[in-house]
């Protein structure tokens, strides 16, 4: 029997954008019994499974093309203009749960594109949010995950720089510095969500307080992977799990203190399940 002292990080769990999207979905599911959602409502398989069991139907853009006269949820990541055009054509009712931070970013990028700015976006290739941002520029903006992807010697003399909302603030400003040192004039737009970026600083402190840390996140979450590495950098005894069944008793010794934390896409109930499994050891 392991006598573990377990604490859940009070700052971990859904960001307000995800909370908003899930609350909207649950309200409709309770009333109507089914709802279509374009892409995973959140990058967490356990939470998606819970909502699917309540009647949520996850679809992709190919499925959407043939869907008519139905209600479709737009998740927090947002969508490109083409999705709204298709909805009008197919008589679809869109339940728009796009995060306000993402919508503001989309608007700023569209305004910059209309001004004929040369737009560069620091973001993950293929990410749902980034696809929505690219759509504002008719896919003409340059998306890069790492500064190494850019041919710095052959870039325009002047660019307008944006960021996916969940990227690292430190990395964004480091990229900005490198570009300016190369003589490129950068109109910098810090569009990173502070509720997300502050998790980095909070988890650096949190992970040092315990003997071991269990980080709970879906494997598809880019935010989860980044925050896990933050914890791991501060506490090498950090373990990544997607559900309670993946937690192994062999990782722990008696009388240890264990911290549980997670991504902005990790539901509180999932961290509580991990806590309960640890206490059962």
N, C-alpha and C positions, 0 to 999 in steps of 0.2 A: 504494500500500500504506500503510494507516494503522498506525502503531505505537502501539496503545492499551494502557494499563495498566488492567486490569479487576479489580474486587473485589466479591464477593458479600457482602452484609450477613449475618453469622452469626446474627443475631437474627430475621431474616425467615423466613417460611414458616409452615407449619401450626401452629395452636395445639394444645394437647394434646387438646382435645375432638374436633377434626377428625381428628387422628392416630388416636385411639381408634376412631372410626366407620369410617374407611377400613381399618384393620387387621381389624376385625370383618368387614367386607364381603369383603375379600380372602380371609380364612380360609374363609368359607363358599363363595365362588366357586371356590376351589381344590378344595374337597371335593365340591361338588354341581353346579358348572357354571352355575348361575343363581340369582338372588336379586332379589326385588322391593324397590324403595326408594321410599318416599313422598316425592316431591320430589327435586330435585337433591341428591345427597349432600354437595356442597360447591358454593359459588357460583364455580365455575371450569370453564368449558366444556372446557378441555383435559384436566383431570383426570377429569371426568365421562365424556368420550369414551374415555379409557383404560380406565376401569372397565366401561363399556358393552361394549367390545370383549372383555372377559373374561366377559360374561354378565349384568351388572347391568341390570335393567329399571326405568327410571324411570316411576313412575305418579303420578297425581293422586288427589284424594279421590273424584272421580266413579268412576274405575276401581276404586278400593278397595271401593266399595259392592257390586260384583258379584263380587269376588274371594273365593274360598273355598278352605280347606284348603291354604294356601300360607304360605311364610315371608316376612315383610316387615320390612325394616330401618327403624327410626325413627332419623333422622339426629340430629346433635348439637343442632340447634335445638330439639328437643323437640316434643311434640304436646299438644293439648287432651284432656280426659277422654273426649270423644265418640269419638276414634279408638280408644281402648282398649275402649270399650263395643262398637263395631262389630267389633273383632277377636274378642271373645268370641262375638258373634252369628254371625260367619262362619267360626268355627273356624280363625282365622288365628294363626300363631305369630309373635309380635312379637320381633324382635331389637332390643332397646332400647339404642341408642347415644347416648341423650340425654346432653349434657354435664352432669356433676355440678353445675357452677355454675348452669346453667339449671334443673335439677331442684330445687335448693335455693331458687331464686328463685320457681319455681312454687309450692312449698310455703308460702313466706312470704306470697305473694299470696293463696293459698287461706285461710290462717289469718286474714289481715286481712279477707277477704270474709266469712268465717264470723262475725267480730266485728261485722259491719255497718259497717265503715269505708267512707268515701268514697274510692275508690282512683283515683289518677291515675298513668299510666304514660308516662314520657318514652321514646318509641320510634318507629320507622318504621311508618307505616300499611301493613298488608298483609304485613309481614315475617313469615317463618315462625315465628321465636321469639315475636314479639308475639302472633300468633294463638294460640299455645299458652298464653301468659300470660292473654290475654283469656278463654280457655276456662275458666280457674280461677274466673272471676267471672261465668260465664254471659253474657258479653259486656256486662256492666254497667259495667265500668271505663272511664274516659276515657283515650284514647290521644292524645298530641299530639307532633308532631315539633318544633314551635317554640312558644315562649311566646306568640307573636302569635296563635296559634289559640285561646287561652283568653280568655274574657270575665272578666277579673280582677275587675271590679266586681260580678259576680253569681255568684261562686264560693261554695261552702260555707265557713263560718267555720273549719272544721277538715278537713284532708285527710291521707291517707296517700300518700306519694310514693315510687314505684319507678322503676327505669330498666331498659331493655333492656341486656343485659350488655355490649354492644359500643359503647355510647355514650361520648362525651367526658366525662371526670370534671369538667373545668373548666366545661363548659356545664351539666352537671347541678347543680353547686353555685351557678352563676350564676342558674339558674332558681329554685333554692331561696331564694336571697337576694331575688329580685324578689317572690316570693310572700309572703315574710315581711314585706317592706317595705309590702306592700299590707294588712297586718294579718291575714293568713291564718295560722292555726296549722298548721304542717307537721310531721308525723311522718315524718322523712326516713329512707329505707332505701337506703344506698349499695350497690347490687347490681351494680356494674360490675366485670367481670373484669379483675383487675390485669395478667394476662398480655397482655391486649389493650390496655388503657389505657397500659401502660408502653411499648408500641411507639411511641406518639406522641413521648414524650421521646427515645427511642433514635434515631428517624428524624430528629428535629431536629438531633441531633449528627452523625449519619451523612451526611446530605445536604450538609453544609457542607464535607466533607473532599475533595470531588471537583469537577473542572471541570464534569462533567455527570452526571446521574442517570437511569437507566432504571428506571421503576417497573413491575413486572409484576403484573397482576391481571386477574381476570375482570371483564367489564363489568357483571355482575349484582351484584357484591359492594359492599354499602354501606360496609363496613369499608375496602375497597380505595379507593373514591372519597375517603373521608375522609383516609386516610393519604397518598394521592397529593397532596392539597391541602396537607397538612403539609409534605411534601418540597418542593413547588412554592413554598411561602411562604419557605423557607430557601434554595432554589436555583432560580432562575427557569429554568435550563436542565435542567428535569426533563421526561422524556417518558413517557407512559403507553402501554403495549403489553399485549396479551393473549397474544401468542405471538412466537416469534423472527422469523417472517417479516415482522412489522410494523416491525422495526428497520431504519432507513434509514441507509446510509453517509453521506448528505449532512448528517446531524445532527452529524457529528464532524470534528475536525481532528487531524492527526498529533500524536503525543506527548501527547495528553490523558489525564487520569485519569478513569475511568468507574466509578461506583458502581451496583450492581444491588441492588434491594430489592423487597419485595412485601408483600401483605396476609396476614392470618391464614388465608386460603383459597388461598394461592399455594403450589403444591408446589415443593420444592427442585429437582426435575429440570427444571422449566420455566425457572427462573432460570439453571440450568446451560446449557440450550439457548441462552438469550439470550447468556450469556457466550461460548459457543463461536462463535456468529455474529459477535459483536463481534471476537473474536480472528481470525476468518477474513478480516475486512476488512483 
